[in-house]
Amino acid sequence: WTMSADEQGAERSMDEPARLALVCADQADRQTAIKGALEQLGLTLQIAKDAAEAIDALRKSAYEVIVLDEEFQGATPLDNPVLKAIAVMSITVRRYVLVALVGKDVKTFDNMTAFAKSVNVVVNVNDLPQLVGVLRRALADNNEFYRVYRQVLREAGKR
């Protein structure tokens, strides 16, 4: 794993759990843009070296945000093993995670494409310089959409 500077050096209150983000991007320019955006949002980063490590991490940690490049580790948009693993995650776990899929043939915030790919938001690679704003809006939209669902789970003692 590669950890962010926040996780390496800053002390965190015991009451304040780490807000984790998983980065699945291996092209240097894309990874740099994604890392910068997530750090600006105050998230602690874990950068997967390959698809197997990413899939293993999904089983072991609770992520607030996952940013996946559809071409991660040579995958294609139609055959991405990490995307397949996310698609079969438990619904109760999945409702607490924002999944952003980065691709060159998608239109940022295209809800139909996001739905078809089982992600929360799609981001065109050309919009990576605006990723902080995209993720901020997507997180706010996602939190509002699932607010009542999450509240019911908390009241039922299931979360």
N, C-alpha and C positions, 0 to 999 in steps of 0.2 A: 504494500500500500504506500501511496504517497499521501502524507497528511499536510494540511494547510498550516501556515504559521500560527494561526489562532490555536489550533490543537496542540502544536508542538510547544509553544511557550507561554501562552496566557493561562492564568489561573481562572477556573470557572467555579462559581458557587455550587455547593452540593445540591442546592434547591433547584438549580437551573440545569436541566438536562441539555446535552449537546443537540443542536439542530443539525442533523446529518444530511449530506447530499452525496449522491453517487454520480461520478462522472465517467461516462463510457464514450470516450473520444480519443483517438490516437493521432489524428492529424494535428501537428503542432499549433497552427494558427487557430484552429477551432477549439482545441483544448485550452489555449491561453485565454481566449475570449470567454469561454464557459467558466473557467476557474475564477477569472476576474469578476464576473457577474455574481457568481454564487458567494464569493467572499464579501462583496459589497452588501449582499443581503444578510450577512452575518452567519452564514452556514459553515459548518465544519466539513471539509471535503475529504472524500475517499475516492481515489482515482484507480479504477480497475485497469490492470495490465492487459487482460484478455477477457474473452467472453466467459470462460470457465470461472475465473475469479469473480467476475461480476455476478454470475448466477449464484455462486456460493455465498457472496455477500448479501444477496437478496434474501436468502434463507436465514441469515444470522443477525441482521441488523434492521432496525426500523428507520427508514429514510423518510424525510419530509419532501425531498425533491430528488428525482432521478433525471439526469439529462443524458440522452442517448443519441449518438450520431448513428444514423441508419447505416452508415458504411463502416462502423466500428469493426476493426480486425478483419477487413476485407469482405464483410457481409454485404448483402444486397438488400434493398428495401423490402423485397419479398421473402427473404430468407435470413432474418436476423435472429440468432439464437437468444439474445438477451430480451428482445422484444417478445419472443414466444414465451419466455419464462415469466415476463411481467403479465402477459395476457392470461396466464393460468394461476396467478396469485389469488389467495383467498380474498373474497369481496370485502370482508371486514378489515383486512389489512390494507387492501388497495384503496379504500375510501379515505385513507389518511395520507396518501402519497400523491404528489403531483409529478406526473411523468411528462417530460418535454422531449419530443422527437425532433432532431435537427436533420434536415435534408435539403438537397439542392432542387428537387422537383416538387416542393410543397409551397403553399402560400401561407405565410404566417397568420395564425389565428383562424385557419380554415377549419371550422368545427366539423364539417362532414368528413374531412380527411382524418382529423383527430379521432373521431368516432370509429371510422373504418379501421384505423390502426390500433384501437384500444388504448389510446393515450389521452391526456388532458389537453395538450396544446402541441401544435406543430410550429416549427420555426424554420424559415428559409435561411440557409447559410449566409445569404447576403444581409440578413437582419441581425446577425450575431453582435455587431457593435451596439445594438439597442436591446440586448438580451436582458439587462437589468430591468428595464421598463416592462418588457414582455413578461418576464417571470413574476414581477411584482403584481401586474394585472392578473395573470393566470392564477397566482396564489390567492389573491383576494376573491376572484370569481369562484375558485374551487372551494375555498373556506365558506363562502356565503352559500353556495349550492348545497354543501353537506352539513351546514350548521345544525339544522333540526335533527338530521339523522344522527350526528355525533352526540347531540344533547340527549336524545332518547337512549342511546347506548350507555352514556354515562349514568343517567338516572336508573337504568336497569342493572347497573353494576357490571357491565360487560366491557368497559373500557376505562 
